[in-house]
Amino acid sequence: MTHNDKQARERQEPEELNNPVPLPLLIFFLGVIAWGAVYYFRDITSAQGAPTATGDRRSSIVVDPNAAVDGAAVFAGNCAACHQAGGQGLPGVFPPLLGSEWVVAANAQIPIQILLHGISGPLTVAGAQYAGVMPAFGQLSDAELAAVISHLRSSWGNAAAPVSAADIAKARSDLERSGPWSEAELREQVGAPD
């Protein structure tokens, strides 16, 4: 086979044809774009009837400030991933909350301070040593913290007095910290669990 025979077998490169978008399809696309622009830029009224700011299309969440906070729900959303739904923790990793001397301490400031500021380093719970970091949950409201601590102190066989939102507010103002507690600091400044 010669070079010319090879070229004769080859087909010419395809040429691009000038095929415009069909007019009905073009009208449809332009209509969709116009509808999207009108939808995006029009004023949407909120549930109360007042127009919202342009660009803010989130639904407003109305929270009743007088509604009671469910401590079990706060626990499920913030604590159960580590301490497990039944409060048993994970051996060697996350300490248990059921039967924990830190949770049921007569001095309710102990669990309050742990949740407000977190705790870091070695910690002995029910005779077992844990070394880790528990984050602070000071971003929760006083009512949420009171509800979850009261839930911890009265669940899974724990029987300790509940705490109030006023107890949390007082604890926030009494001991301002910028970092987590260590077990030694907590014992020295707040008290030892019973």
C-alpha positions as CSV (number, residue, x, y, z in Angstrom):
1,M,0.0,0.0,0.0
2,T,1.4,3.3,-1.0
3,H,1.0,6.6,0.7
4,N,-1.5,7.7,-1.8
5,D,-3.7,4.7,-1.3
6,K,-3.8,5.4,2.5
7,Q,-4.9,9.0,1.8
8,A,-7.5,7.8,-0.6
9,R,-9.1,5.7,2.1
10,E,-9.2,8.5,4.6
11,R,-12.3,10.6,4.7
12,Q,-12.3,14.3,4.8
13,E,-12.7,16.0,8.1
14,P,-16.3,16.8,8.9
15,E,-17.3,20.3,8.5
16,E,-19.4,22.2,11.1
17,L,-22.7,23.1,9.7
18,N,-24.5,26.3,10.5
19,N,-27.5,25.0,12.4
20,P,-29.1,27.7,14.4
21,V,-31.2,26.9,17.5
22,P,-34.8,26.4,16.4
23,L,-37.0,29.5,17.1
24,P,-39.5,27.7,19.4
25,L,-36.7,26.3,21.6
26,L,-35.0,29.7,21.7
27,I,-38.3,31.4,22.8
28,F,-38.7,28.7,25.5
29,F,-35.2,29.2,26.9
30,L,-35.6,33.0,26.9
31,G,-39.0,32.6,28.7
32,V,-37.4,30.4,31.4
33,I,-34.6,32.9,31.9
34,A,-37.1,35.8,32.2
35,W,-39.3,33.9,34.6
36,G,-36.3,33.0,36.8
37,A,-35.2,36.7,36.9
38,V,-38.7,37.9,37.9
39,Y,-39.0,35.2,40.5
40,Y,-35.6,36.0,42.0
41,F,-36.0,39.8,42.1
42,R,-39.7,40.1,43.1
43,D,-40.5,41.0,46.7
44,I,-41.7,38.0,48.7
45,T,-43.7,38.7,51.8
46,S,-42.9,36.8,55.0
47,A,-45.5,35.0,57.1
48,Q,-46.2,38.2,59.0
49,G,-47.0,40.1,55.7
50,A,-43.9,42.3,55.7
51,P,-41.6,42.2,52.7
52,T,-38.3,40.5,53.3
53,A,-35.0,42.0,52.2
54,T,-34.1,41.3,48.6
55,G,-31.9,38.2,48.4
56,D,-33.0,36.7,51.8
57,R,-35.2,33.8,50.8
58,R,-34.9,31.8,54.0
59,S,-38.1,30.8,55.8
60,S,-38.3,32.5,59.1
61,I,-38.3,30.2,62.1
62,V,-40.5,31.4,64.9
63,V,-39.4,30.1,68.3
64,D,-41.7,30.7,71.3
65,P,-39.5,32.2,74.0
66,N,-41.8,30.9,76.7
67,A,-41.7,27.3,75.5
68,A,-40.0,24.8,77.7
69,V,-36.7,23.4,76.4
70,D,-36.6,19.6,75.9
71,G,-33.3,18.5,77.6
72,A,-33.5,15.1,75.8
73,A,-33.6,16.8,72.5
74,V,-30.7,19.0,73.4
75,F,-28.8,15.9,74.5
76,A,-29.6,14.1,71.3
77,G,-28.4,17.0,69.2
78,N,-25.2,17.8,71.0
79,C,-24.1,15.0,73.3
80,A,-25.3,11.6,72.1
81,A,-22.8,11.3,69.3
82,C,-20.0,10.9,71.9
83,H,-21.7,9.8,75.1
84,Q,-24.2,7.5,73.3
85,A,-28.0,7.7,73.5
86,G,-28.1,5.7,76.7
87,G,-25.4,7.7,78.4
88,Q,-23.0,4.8,78.6
89,G,-20.2,6.5,76.7
90,L,-17.5,4.5,74.8
91,P,-15.1,2.6,77.0
92,G,-11.6,4.2,76.9
93,V,-12.7,7.0,74.6
94,F,-15.8,8.9,76.0
95,P,-16.7,8.7,79.6
96,P,-20.1,7.5,80.7
97,L,-22.7,9.9,82.0
98,L,-24.9,7.3,83.8
99,G,-23.6,7.0,87.3
100,S,-20.9,9.5,86.7
101,E,-19.8,11.3,89.9
102,W,-19.2,14.5,87.8
103,V,-22.9,14.5,86.5
104,V,-24.6,13.7,89.8
105,A,-22.4,15.8,92.1
106,A,-24.2,17.5,95.0
107,N,-22.5,20.7,93.8
108,A,-24.4,21.4,90.6
109,Q,-21.7,23.9,89.6
110,I,-19.4,21.0,88.5
111,P,-21.5,19.8,85.5
112,I,-22.5,23.4,84.8
113,Q,-18.9,24.5,84.5
114,I,-18.0,21.4,82.4
115,L,-20.7,22.2,79.9
116,L,-20.0,26.0,79.9
117,H,-16.2,25.7,79.4
118,G,-15.4,22.1,78.4
119,I,-12.8,19.9,80.0
120,S,-9.4,18.7,78.7
121,G,-6.8,16.2,79.7
122,P,-6.9,13.2,82.0
123,L,-10.2,12.7,83.8
124,T,-11.2,9.9,86.1
125,V,-14.8,8.8,85.8
126,A,-16.2,5.9,87.8
127,G,-12.7,4.7,88.5
128,A,-11.7,4.6,84.8
129,Q,-9.2,7.0,83.3
130,Y,-10.1,9.0,80.2
131,A,-7.8,11.4,78.3
132,G,-9.5,13.6,75.8
133,V,-11.2,16.9,75.2
134,M,-14.8,17.8,75.7
135,P,-15.8,21.0,73.9
136,A,-17.5,23.9,75.6
137,F,-21.2,24.3,75.0
138,G,-21.4,27.9,76.2
139,Q,-23.1,28.9,72.9
140,L,-26.3,27.2,74.1
141,S,-28.8,29.4,75.9
142,D,-29.2,29.3,79.7
143,A,-32.5,27.4,79.3
144,E,-30.9,24.8,77.0
145,L,-28.0,24.2,79.3
146,A,-30.3,23.9,82.3
147,A,-32.6,21.5,80.4
148,V,-29.8,19.2,79.3
149,I,-28.0,19.2,82.6
150,S,-31.3,18.4,84.4
151,H,-31.9,15.7,81.9
152,L,-28.4,14.2,82.5
153,R,-28.9,14.4,86.3
154,S,-32.2,12.5,86.2
155,S,-31.8,9.9,83.4
156,W,-30.5,6.4,83.2
157,G,-30.8,5.9,87.0
158,N,-29.1,9.2,87.9
159,A,-31.0,10.9,90.7
160,A,-29.7,14.4,91.3
161,A,-31.4,17.7,91.7
162,P,-32.3,19.7,88.5
163,V,-30.7,23.0,87.7
164,S,-32.4,26.2,86.5
165,A,-31.6,28.7,83.9
166,A,-30.8,31.2,86.7
167,D,-28.1,28.8,88.0
168,I,-26.6,28.8,84.5
169,A,-26.7,32.6,84.3
170,K,-25.1,32.9,87.7
171,A,-22.3,30.4,86.8
172,R,-21.6,32.3,83.5
173,S,-21.1,35.6,85.4
174,D,-19.3,34.1,88.5
175,L,-16.5,32.2,86.7
176,E,-15.5,33.6,83.3
177,R,-12.9,31.4,81.5
178,S,-11.4,31.5,78.1
179,G,-10.4,27.8,77.9
180,P,-11.4,24.3,79.1
181,W,-11.0,23.1,82.6
182,S,-8.5,20.4,83.6
183,E,-9.6,17.9,86.3
184,A,-7.2,19.5,88.8
185,E,-8.4,23.1,88.1
186,L,-12.0,22.0,88.4
187,R,-11.5,20.2,91.7
188,E,-9.5,23.2,93.1
189,Q,-11.8,26.1,91.9
190,V,-15.3,24.5,91.7
191,G,-15.1,21.5,93.9
192,A,-14.6,17.7,93.8
193,P,-17.5,15.4,92.9
194,D,-18.9,13.4,95.8
